[in-house]
Amino acid sequence: MSLQFSIKFPSSQNKIRISNSNCPATITIKVKLDTKIIRKRDEYAKRGLFAVICKSEAHNHSLETSETLRFLPSYECRETFVEYFNDGETENSYTVGFNLLKETLKSSFNGKGHPSIFLTDKFSAEINALKNVWPQSTNLLCIFHVAQAVWRWLWEAKNSIPKDHRQVLMHIFQKIMYASSIQLAEESFLNAIGYVGTFLPTYENWNQYLQTWWKERPKWCLAYRDHSVKGSSHQ
């Protein structure tokens, strides 16, 4: 795990880093300068929150001892977030954190009070919390993380997919994901479970895995998206 901190100081004092080579997760904290202008204009600064936290979820440890709190600017600010971090990545902790954000940004999102769309990975605790706090929003899956999850599944030894077949199956899945129309997506799915155009043996576990994803196709298959979704990664 690594943690970095930045503020408007001379470059020699600009960063604080804490590293743990055993964990690939990262937490980046950007701290805004405490000035009258920022306090007047910034919604977070009005509440004494000068730290913006960005974290990667590729961790292999509990967040219950997160070092993030050391870098928040005041005791009151730390107290606001301490339960969120101490609870770990649970639906409840996400709900608490999102409600804090919602309370702070009361007139946000162009006055609607909620985002139109969330793009996340397939993590039920986070998705359920988003639905709890912003039920009017649409929840979609980030196609980068969908593809990453499928590729990871193909490489898991317990699934027994031969190495020289993994890339072929991945390409089959991508044809579904990037289909330009619903009809093409459906055809690609039927071809996939029928192994049309390939010389691969039938992998029942792969078929079951593919069917599980297919049930949620409106969340990740681009054929089901319209102009309102401009990107494919986290928003």
Sine and cosine of phi, psi and omega as CSV:
sin_phi,cos_phi,sin_psi,cos_psi,sin_omega,cos_omega
0.00,0.00,0.64,-0.77,0.08,-1.00
-0.78,-0.63,0.51,-0.86,-0.04,-1.00
-0.70,-0.71,0.77,-0.63,0.04,-1.00
-0.76,-0.65,0.48,-0.88,-0.14,-0.99
-0.70,-0.72,0.70,-0.71,0.02,-1.00
-0.67,-0.75,0.53,-0.85,0.03,-1.00
-0.43,-0.90,0.23,-0.97,-0.05,-1.00
-0.98,0.19,0.98,0.22,0.11,-0.99
-0.85,-0.52,0.15,-0.99,0.13,-0.99
-0.80,0.60,0.53,-0.85,-0.12,-0.99
-0.83,0.57,-0.52,0.85,0.00,-1.00
-0.91,0.40,-0.34,0.94,-0.02,-1.00
-0.91,-0.42,0.33,0.95,-0.23,-0.97
-0.99,0.15,-0.30,0.95,-0.10,-1.00
-0.66,-0.75,0.56,-0.83,0.16,-0.99
-0.83,-0.56,0.78,-0.62,-0.05,-1.00
-0.82,-0.58,0.65,-0.76,0.14,-0.99
-0.80,-0.60,0.80,-0.60,-0.10,-0.99
-0.82,-0.57,0.50,-0.87,0.12,-0.99
-0.64,-0.77,0.97,-0.23,-0.12,-0.99
-0.91,0.42,-0.22,0.98,-0.01,-1.00
-0.99,0.11,-0.09,1.00,-0.05,-1.00
-0.73,-0.69,0.78,-0.62,-0.03,-1.00
-0.99,0.12,-0.01,1.00,-0.07,-1.00
-0.94,0.33,0.44,-0.90,0.07,-1.00
-0.72,-0.69,0.56,-0.83,0.13,-0.99
-0.78,-0.63,0.85,-0.52,0.02,-1.00
-0.93,-0.37,0.79,-0.62,0.01,-1.00
-0.87,-0.49,0.87,-0.50,0.06,-1.00
-0.96,-0.26,0.85,-0.53,-0.08,-1.00
-0.95,-0.32,0.81,-0.59,-0.01,-1.00
-0.99,0.11,0.54,-0.84,0.02,-1.00
-0.92,0.39,0.67,-0.74,-0.02,-1.00
-1.00,0.10,0.99,-0.10,0.05,-1.00
-0.78,-0.63,0.24,-0.97,0.00,-1.00
-0.89,0.46,-0.63,0.78,-0.02,-1.00
-0.91,0.42,-0.71,0.70,0.00,-1.00
-0.91,0.41,-0.66,0.75,0.03,-1.00
-0.88,0.47,-0.52,0.85,-0.03,-1.00
-0.98,0.19,-0.61,0.79,-0.15,-0.99
-0.99,-0.14,-0.52,0.85,-0.14,-0.99
-1.00,0.01,0.81,-0.59,-0.05,-1.00
-0.89,0.46,-0.60,0.80,0.02,-1.00
-0.94,0.33,-0.68,0.74,-0.04,-1.00
-0.89,0.46,-0.53,0.85,0.04,-1.00
-0.87,0.50,-0.45,0.89,0.00,-1.00
-0.99,-0.17,0.13,0.99,0.00,-1.00
0.99,0.16,0.28,0.96,-0.02,-1.00
-0.97,-0.24,0.99,-0.17,-0.05,-1.00
-0.97,-0.22,0.02,1.00,-0.04,-1.00
-0.95,-0.30,0.77,-0.64,0.10,-0.99
-0.95,-0.31,0.82,-0.57,-0.15,-0.99
-0.95,-0.32,0.79,-0.62,0.10,-0.99
-0.82,-0.58,0.77,-0.64,-0.04,-1.00
-0.74,-0.67,0.54,-0.84,0.13,-0.99
-1.00,-0.06,0.62,-0.78,-0.06,-1.00
-1.00,-0.05,0.18,0.98,-0.05,-1.00
-0.99,0.12,0.62,0.78,-0.06,-1.00
-1.00,-0.01,0.31,-0.95,0.05,-1.00
-0.81,-0.59,0.50,0.87,-0.02,-1.00
-0.56,-0.83,0.19,-0.98,0.05,-1.00
-0.97,0.24,0.57,-0.82,0.06,-1.00
-1.00,0.03,0.15,0.99,-0.11,-0.99
-0.91,0.41,-0.33,0.95,0.02,-1.00
-0.90,-0.43,0.57,0.82,-0.07,-1.00
-0.83,0.56,0.73,-0.69,0.05,-1.00
-0.98,0.20,-0.09,1.00,-0.06,-1.00
-0.81,0.59,-0.65,0.76,-0.10,-1.00
-0.88,0.48,-0.41,0.91,-0.01,-1.00
-0.89,0.45,-0.40,0.91,-0.15,-0.99
-0.97,-0.24,0.02,1.00,0.10,-1.00
-0.96,0.27,0.53,-0.85,-0.29,-0.96
-0.96,0.27,-0.29,0.96,-0.06,-1.00
-0.45,-0.89,0.27,-0.96,0.03,-1.00
-0.87,0.49,-0.67,0.75,-0.02,-1.00
-0.88,0.48,-0.64,0.77,0.01,-1.00
-0.92,0.38,-0.68,0.73,0.03,-1.00
-0.89,0.46,-0.65,0.76,-0.02,-1.00
-0.88,0.47,-0.56,0.83,0.01,-1.00
-0.89,0.46,-0.63,0.77,-0.13,-0.99
-0.98,-0.20,-0.13,0.99,-0.17,-0.99
-0.87,0.49,-0.66,0.75,-0.02,-1.00
-0.93,0.37,-0.56,0.83,0.03,-1.00
-0.87,0.49,-0.71,0.70,-0.01,-1.00
-0.97,0.26,-0.65,0.76,-0.06,-1.00
-0.92,0.40,-0.41,0.91,-0.05,-1.00
-0.98,0.20,-0.22,0.98,-0.05,-1.00
0.97,0.23,-0.14,-0.99,-0.05,-1.00
-1.00,0.02,0.95,0.30,0.05,-1.00
-0.93,-0.36,0.25,-0.97,0.04,-1.00
-0.85,0.52,-0.64,0.77,0.00,-1.00
-0.90,0.43,-0.69,0.73,-0.03,-1.00
-0.92,0.40,-0.64,0.77,0.07,-1.00
-0.89,0.45,-0.67,0.74,-0.01,-1.00
-0.88,0.48,-0.68,0.73,0.04,-1.00
-0.87,0.50,-0.74,0.67,-0.01,-1.00
-0.89,0.46,-0.69,0.72,0.00,-1.00
-0.92,0.39,-0.58,0.81,0.04,-1.00
-0.91,0.41,-0.59,0.81,0.09,-1.00
-0.87,0.48,-0.68,0.73,0.02,-1.00
-0.91,0.42,-0.68,0.73,0.00,-1.00
-0.89,0.46,-0.64,0.77,0.00,-1.00
-0.91,0.41,-0.60,0.80,-0.02,-1.00
-0.95,0.31,-0.64,0.77,-0.07,-1.00
-0.97,-0.24,0.90,0.43,-0.12,-0.99
-0.92,0.40,-0.55,0.83,-0.02,-1.00
-0.94,-0.35,0.56,0.83,-0.11,-0.99
-0.99,0.10,0.00,-1.00,0.08,-1.00
0.82,0.57,0.79,0.61,0.05,-1.00
0.86,0.52,0.55,0.83,0.05,-1.00
0.99,0.12,-0.06,1.00,-0.02,-1.00
-0.98,0.20,-0.45,0.89,-0.02,-1.00
1.00,0.08,-0.04,1.00,0.03,-1.00
-0.42,-0.91,0.49,-0.87,0.07,-1.00
-0.94,0.34,0.45,-0.90,0.08,-1.00
-0.95,0.31,-0.67,0.74,-0.13,-0.99
-0.63,-0.78,0.64,-0.77,0.20,-0.98
-0.93,-0.37,0.70,-0.71,0.15,-0.99
-0.92,-0.40,0.88,-0.48,-0.03,-1.00
-0.71,-0.71,0.11,-0.99,0.22,-0.98
-0.99,0.13,0.03,-1.00,-0.09,-1.00
-1.00,0.07,0.97,0.25,-0.02,-1.00
-0.82,-0.57,0.96,-0.26,-0.18,-0.98
-0.87,0.49,-0.59,0.80,-0.02,-1.00
-0.87,0.49,-0.71,0.70,0.00,-1.00
-0.93,0.36,-0.71,0.71,-0.04,-1.00
-0.89,0.45,-0.70,0.71,0.00,-1.00
-0.89,0.45,-0.63,0.78,0.02,-1.00
-0.91,0.42,-0.65,0.76,0.05,-1.00
-0.88,0.48,-0.65,0.76,0.04,-1.00
-0.91,0.41,-0.59,0.81,0.01,-1.00
-0.91,0.42,-0.67,0.74,-0.11,-0.99
-1.00,0.06,-0.63,0.78,0.00,-1.00
-0.80,-0.60,0.95,0.31,-0.07,-1.00
-0.90,0.44,-0.34,0.94,-0.02,-1.00
-0.98,0.20,-0.26,0.96,-0.07,-1.00
-0.99,0.15,0.45,-0.89,0.08,-1.00
-1.00,-0.03,0.71,-0.71,0.00,-1.00
-0.95,-0.31,0.89,-0.46,0.04,-1.00
-0.87,-0.49,0.24,-0.97,0.00,-1.00
-0.97,-0.23,0.68,-0.73,0.06,-1.00
-0.93,0.38,0.84,-0.55,-0.10,-1.00
-0.93,0.36,-0.44,0.90,0.08,-1.00
-0.88,0.48,-0.72,0.70,-0.02,-1.00
-0.96,0.27,-0.49,0.87,0.11,-0.99
-0.89,0.45,-0.77,0.64,0.01,-1.00
-0.88,0.48,-0.63,0.78,0.03,-1.00
-0.89,0.46,-0.66,0.75,0.00,-1.00
-0.91,0.40,-0.65,0.76,0.01,-1.00
-0.91,0.41,-0.70,0.72,0.01,-1.00
-0.89,0.45,-0.63,0.78,0.04,-1.00
-0.90,0.44,-0.66,0.75,0.02,-1.00
-0.88,0.48,-0.68,0.73,-0.02,-1.00
-0.89,0.45,-0.47,0.88,-0.04,-1.00
-1.00,-0.05,-0.13,0.99,0.02,-1.00
-0.94,0.34,0.79,-0.61,-0.08,-1.00
-0.86,0.51,-0.56,0.83,-0.06,-1.00
-0.90,0.43,-0.32,0.95,-0.02,-1.00
-1.00,0.04,-0.20,0.98,0.16,-0.99
0.84,0.55,0.66,0.75,0.09,-1.00
-1.00,-0.07,0.87,-0.50,-0.01,-1.00
-0.84,0.55,0.56,-0.83,-0.09,-1.00
-0.84,0.55,-0.65,0.76,-0.06,-1.00
-0.98,0.22,-0.05,1.00,0.05,-1.00
-0.97,-0.24,-0.23,0.97,-0.11,-0.99
-0.91,0.42,-0.70,0.71,-0.04,-1.00
-0.92,0.40,-0.57,0.82,0.03,-1.00
-0.90,0.44,-0.73,0.69,0.00,-1.00
-0.91,0.41,-0.59,0.81,0.04,-1.00
-0.90,0.44,-0.66,0.75,0.02,-1.00
-0.90,0.44,-0.61,0.79,0.04,-1.00
-0.88,0.48,-0.70,0.71,0.02,-1.00
-0.90,0.44,-0.66,0.75,-0.03,-1.00
-0.90,0.43,-0.52,0.85,0.05,-1.00
-0.89,0.45,-0.58,0.82,0.07,-1.00
-0.94,0.34,-0.74,0.67,-0.10,-1.00
-0.89,0.46,-0.64,0.77,-0.08,-1.00
-0.99,-0.14,0.20,0.98,0.00,-1.00
-0.83,0.55,0.64,-0.77,-0.07,-1.00
-1.00,0.09,-0.15,0.99,0.04,-1.00
-0.52,-0.85,0.34,-0.94,0.02,-1.00
-0.89,0.46,-0.63,0.78,0.01,-1.00
-0.87,0.49,-0.71,0.71,0.03,-1.00
-0.91,0.42,-0.59,0.80,0.04,-1.00
-0.89,0.45,-0.69,0.72,0.01,-1.00
-0.91,0.42,-0.66,0.75,0.04,-1.00
-0.90,0.44,-0.67,0.75,0.00,-1.00
-0.90,0.43,-0.61,0.80,0.03,-1.00
-0.91,0.41,-0.72,0.70,0.01,-1.00
-0.89,0.45,-0.64,0.77,0.07,-1.00
-0.91,0.42,-0.58,0.82,-0.03,-1.00
-0.91,0.41,-0.76,0.65,-0.04,-1.00
-0.97,0.26,-0.27,0.96,0.07,-1.00
-0.99,-0.14,-0.04,1.00,0.01,-1.00
0.84,0.55,0.58,0.82,-0.01,-1.00
-0.92,0.39,0.76,-0.66,0.03,-1.00
0.99,0.12,0.13,0.99,0.04,-1.00
-0.80,-0.60,0.24,-0.97,0.06,-1.00
-0.91,-0.41,0.48,0.88,-0.03,-1.00
-1.00,0.08,0.50,-0.87,0.14,-0.99
-0.95,0.32,0.24,-0.97,0.02,-1.00
-0.98,0.18,0.80,-0.60,0.08,-1.00
-0.94,-0.34,0.97,-0.24,-0.07,-1.00
-0.89,0.46,-0.62,0.79,0.01,-1.00
-0.92,0.40,-0.57,0.82,0.08,-1.00
-0.92,0.39,-0.67,0.74,0.03,-1.00
-0.86,0.51,-0.69,0.73,0.01,-1.00
-0.91,0.42,-0.66,0.75,0.02,-1.00
-0.89,0.45,-0.69,0.73,0.01,-1.00
-0.90,0.44,-0.65,0.76,0.01,-1.00
-0.91,0.40,-0.55,0.83,0.06,-1.00
-0.89,0.45,-0.69,0.72,0.05,-1.00
-0.92,0.40,-0.62,0.78,-0.05,-1.00
-0.88,0.47,-0.54,0.84,0.01,-1.00
-0.88,0.47,-0.42,0.91,-0.01,-1.00
-0.95,-0.31,0.37,0.93,-0.12,-0.99
-0.82,0.58,-0.57,0.82,0.02,-1.00
-0.88,0.48,-0.31,0.95,-0.04,-1.00
-1.00,0.07,-0.34,0.94,-0.09,-1.00
-0.70,-0.71,-0.35,0.94,-0.01,-1.00
-0.98,0.20,0.84,-0.54,-0.12,-0.99
-0.91,0.42,-0.37,0.93,0.02,-1.00
-0.90,0.44,-0.38,0.93,-0.04,-1.00
-1.00,-0.07,0.02,1.00,-0.03,-1.00
-0.98,-0.20,0.45,-0.89,0.04,-1.00
-0.90,-0.43,-0.22,-0.97,-0.08,-1.00
-0.90,0.43,-0.25,0.97,-0.06,-1.00
-0.95,0.32,-0.30,0.95,0.04,-1.00
-0.97,-0.24,0.95,-0.32,-0.11,-0.99
-1.00,-0.01,-0.36,0.93,-0.08,-1.00
-0.73,-0.69,-0.02,-1.00,-0.04,-1.00
-0.87,-0.49,-0.09,1.00,-0.05,-1.00
-0.95,-0.31,-0.03,-1.00,-0.03,-1.00
-0.82,0.58,0.66,-0.75,0.08,-1.00
-0.89,-0.46,0.00,0.00,0.00,0.00
